[in-house]
Amino acid sequence: MNYVFEFGQVFAAWDELLAGALRTLWLSAASMAIGLVVAIAGALGKTSGPRWLRWVIDAYIELIRNTPFLIQIFMVFFGLPAIGIRLEADQAALLALVINVGAYGIEIIRAGIESIQKGQIEAGKALGLHPLQIFRHIVLKPALQAIYPSLTSQFILLMLNSSVCSAIAASELTAAANDIQARNFRSFEVYFVVTGMYFVLSLMFWGIFAWVERTFLRQPATR
Amino acid sequence: MRSLGPNEIWFILLAVRWTLLLSIAAFAGGTVGGLLIALMRTSRFKGLRWAAIAYIKLFQGTPLLMQLVLAFFVPGIFGIDVDPWGAAALGLSLHASAFLGEIWRGCIEVVPKGQWEASSALGLRYWNQMRHIVVPQAFRIAIPPTVGFLVQLIKATSLASIIGFVELTRAAQVINNAVFQPFTIFGLVALTYFIVCWPLSLYSRRMEQKLALATR
């Protein structure tokens, strides 16, 4: 093994790496938030919408879940201009991530909604609650508790998946790594450090999600 | 400028064989590695369990793209030359090992403890218990999630295009660079992936429902 490691040149670009990590953080947090809204709307449409809407949502879910994310982002970035929608790389990345996580989120949230027993909703109706109140207090919160683990691991997958956005040169951590190694050719060192940074980001998300669960989603004590 | 003719479309469609071949290679490698990880993860020895947990966490906590890029550059450090095909097959196998290992651990742990106790009362040792008692029962429940992961793996092979392996996605990029009709080309490629993946997804879901009914 004659390879000489030169991590110095990687750490010299620490400001670029940090900026990239922050962009990744922002990109994934934004797509988690918007994706969650899409998923809730989609799950509502799928459980109580008209038949044609359910069909459309099903088609969307199957299409997204059975094609690679890389192709989805190419479609958004290179394909959409053909029908007159032109997006910056960063906007395309955000849109593609939202579309992707939305499809997975709908199925997760629908499973949560279906975990609520009918009697609970009927009890809500009997108490004279408005349908929106029933959804918020009787369906949404207990459903969130039920689906929290799968939803959060989907979010972490999304964060890791955002590295694929470098393929259209959206600004995030992997793209920063590509820039740095194009300058100094220390490919292994750069990608090794960046992989470590992604791992730290994952640990951070795992930590935050566990904290949120402990603090806000604890099951009420059963009597 | 070239235009998108039958030759170009044929070139893209034929590249699906490399996608399939890479998926098969990664699934085979992942099966061997995954079995090892699952056995380590359920082992009586703390050291083995911890090593398996560390491996799984590492691969589930870093992007697959980075894993593939490192699979491309790390062998070079040891003076071993790998081409994009070797790097992609290696990276995807290691990746699949972690995920299949975690899936199969769950399936092994579902087998009731009494089965272990009964078989050890019959004088069976670890390997025979695994082979004749535990694995046959775990196998049945492992099918739906394993097929589900296979779909993930087939989609994941598209990332091999980024390290330069010419499979379906890379072939589409090559043609698109020449004819620039991204909507049609990537649409066609999406459809091809869909045709490969959707039946597997449906099968996985059907088996899962069947199993859920059987165990109710």
Boltz contact constraints between the chains, C-beta under 6 A:
constraints:
  - contact:
      token1: [A, 1]
      token2: [B, 78]
      max_distance: 6.0
  - contact:
      token1: [A, 3]
      token2: [B, 77]
      max_distance: 6.0
  - contact:
      token1: [A, 66]
      token2: [B, 194]
      max_distance: 6.0
  - contact:
      token1: [A, 66]
      token2: [B, 197]
      max_distance: 6.0
  - contact:
      token1: [A, 66]
      token2: [B, 198]
      max_distance: 6.0
  - contact:
      token1: [A, 66]
      token2: [B, 201]
      max_distance: 6.0
  - contact:
      token1: [A, 67]
      token2: [B, 190]
      max_distance: 6.0
  - contact:
      token1: [A, 67]
      token2: [B, 193]
      max_distance: 6.0
  - contact:
      token1: [A, 67]
      token2: [B, 194]
      max_distance: 6.0
  - contact:
      token1: [A, 68]
      token2: [B, 155]
      max_distance: 6.0
  - contact:
      token1: [A, 68]
      token2: [B, 158]
      max_distance: 6.0
  - contact:
      token1: [A, 68]
      token2: [B, 193]
      max_distance: 6.0
  - contact:
      token1: [A, 70]
      token2: [B, 158]
      max_distance: 6.0
  - contact:
      token1: [A, 70]
      token2: [B, 169]
      max_distance: 6.0
  - contact:
      token1: [A, 71]
      token2: [B, 186]
      max_distance: 6.0
  - contact:
      token1: [A, 71]
      token2: [B, 189]
      max_distance: 6.0
  - contact:
      token1: [A, 71]
      token2: [B, 190]
      max_distance: 6.0
  - contact:
      token1: [A, 74]
      token2: [B, 186]
      max_distance: 6.0
  - contact:
      token1: [A, 75]
      token2: [B, 186]
      max_distance: 6.0
  - contact:
      token1: [A, 78]
      token2: [B, 182]
      max_distance: 6.0
  - contact:
      token1: [A, 79]
      token2: [B, 182]
      max_distance: 6.0
  - contact:
      token1: [A, 79]
      token2: [B, 183]
      max_distance: 6.0
  - contact:
      token1: [A, 79]
      token2: [B, 186]
      max_distance: 6.0
  - contact:
      token1: [A, 82]
      token2: [B, 183]
      max_distance: 6.0
  - contact:
      token1: [A, 160]
      token2: [B, 63]
      max_distance: 6.0
  - contact:
      token1: [A, 163]
      token2: [B, 63]
      max_distance: 6.0
  - contact:
      token1: [A, 163]
      token2: [B, 65]
      max_distance: 6.0
  - contact:
      token1: [A, 164]
      token2: [B, 65]
      max_distance: 6.0
  - contact:
      token1: [A, 187]
      token2: [B, 73]
      max_distance: 6.0
  - contact:
      token1: [A, 188]
      token2: [B, 73]
      max_distance: 6.0
  - contact:
      token1: [A, 191]
      token2: [B, 69]
      max_distance: 6.0
  - contact:
      token1: [A, 191]
      token2: [B, 70]
      max_distance: 6.0
  - contact:
      token1: [A, 195]
      token2: [B, 62]
      max_distance: 6.0
  - contact:
      token1: [A, 195]
      token2: [B, 66]
      max_distance: 6.0
  - contact:
      token1: [A, 198]
      token2: [B, 62]
      max_distance: 6.0
  - contact:
      token1: [A, 198]
      token2: [B, 63]
      max_distance: 6.0
  - contact:
      token1: [A, 199]
      token2: [B, 61]
      max_distance: 6.0
  - contact:
      token1: [A, 199]
      token2: [B, 62]
      max_distance: 6.0
  - contact:
      token1: [A, 202]
      token2: [B, 61]
      max_distance: 6.0
